[in-house]
Amino acid sequence: MLNGFPVVVAGFTAICFSTGSLAQTPPEDPAKDLFTQRCSVCHEVTNATTKHHSSDEWRAVIQRMVEHGAVADDKEQAAIIAYLAKNYGPDSASTAIPQPPIAAGH
């Protein structure tokens, strides 16, 4: 019954560590430091830089992060959203993995 277990573990490990090759260093931009400072307090910036979302979807993500305790005033939030939408939007050239739309309120 455990014959396939090593294969499953190896496959899972490969998948987990392979996403690092898809990660992208955030592009240079005045808002990059702000994004990195605010977002890396709770998680790796690759949580964002491996995704593509529209401006409205990024706004929903940032709103959710603020509701969970992220610290950024309205001006900082707007700068981060603009940065993410520009560099990790649906049409950006980043190597981020396209994501399904985020439903409002989630």
Order of alpha helices (4+ residues) and beta strands (2+ residues): alpha-alpha-alpha-beta-alpha-alpha-beta
